[in-house]
Amino acid sequence: MAEATEQRQQLSGEAIKVVSFRLGSEEYGVDIGQVQEIIRLVAITHVPRAPRFMEGVINLRGQLIPIIDLRTRFGMQRTDSTKQTRIVVTEIGTKKVGIVVDSVSEVLDIPVENVEDAPEMIAGVGTEYIQGVGKMNDRLIIMLDLTMVISESEKSQLAGIDAVLPS
């Protein structure tokens, strides 16, 4: 962790561009480079024999995209979707994946010196997902690495997901 602090000091004056979103009362952010697009929630088709961590799939311009609900992933209580519910499309391994979030707020430029290492546990989310905590005025933004939202074995299940999907 001292290494990350050292890197931030060298980058002083630079900013990290993040897409911020909400899950419940917490605000999260992901590096904009991890976000391919953000879409409104559409009907999710549940797939028999799909991995447990996957909610189902959506058809995005002719491509089937596996969907993961971040609330479920983080062990949070599920809620009904609203007009603000969004799917953040990212790439995990070699597969496009949609991540369901309560709402997407904005794109922020967080100065590198305002990002601190993550405490051991934040809002029930394990540190394997967390890159740090960004501070902007009176806001704390939990910085996530979406590529770490699923484990290595789940990534290999994702890679083989086409086998369980109907042709």
C-alpha positions, 0 to 999 in steps of 0.5 A: 500500500505504501507503493500506491501512496508513493505513485500518487505523490509522483502523479500529484497534480494529475486527476483520475477520470471516473464514472460515479454511480450509486448502490443504496446510499453509497457512492462508487466510482470506476475509472472511465477506461473500464466503462464501454457504455451505460444503458438503461435497464432492459429486460434481463433473460434468465438462462438455465444452468447459468453461473450463480453470480449471473442474473441473466443476459441481455441482447445489446445490438445483436450481442448477448451480454451476461448481466451481474447485479452489483447489489447481489454481488456485494451481499446487499439487499435487492431492491426493485429497479427504478427509472434511474437503474442503469447497466454499466457495460465493461469488459472482464477478461475477453467478455463484455459484461453488464453490471447493474447499478442503482443509478449513474451520477456523473463523470468526475475528475478526482485529483490523484492526491485526493485518493487514499488507500482503502480501509480493510472493509467498506460498506460490506464490500471486500477490498479485492474490488476496491482501489481506494477512496476518492475525496471530493469536497464533502463526498467520499467515492469508493473506487472500484475495479470492475475487472475484480468483481468476479473471481478467476474461476468465474471469469473462466465460467464467463468465457464458456457462457456461450455454451449454455446460451441458446444458439 
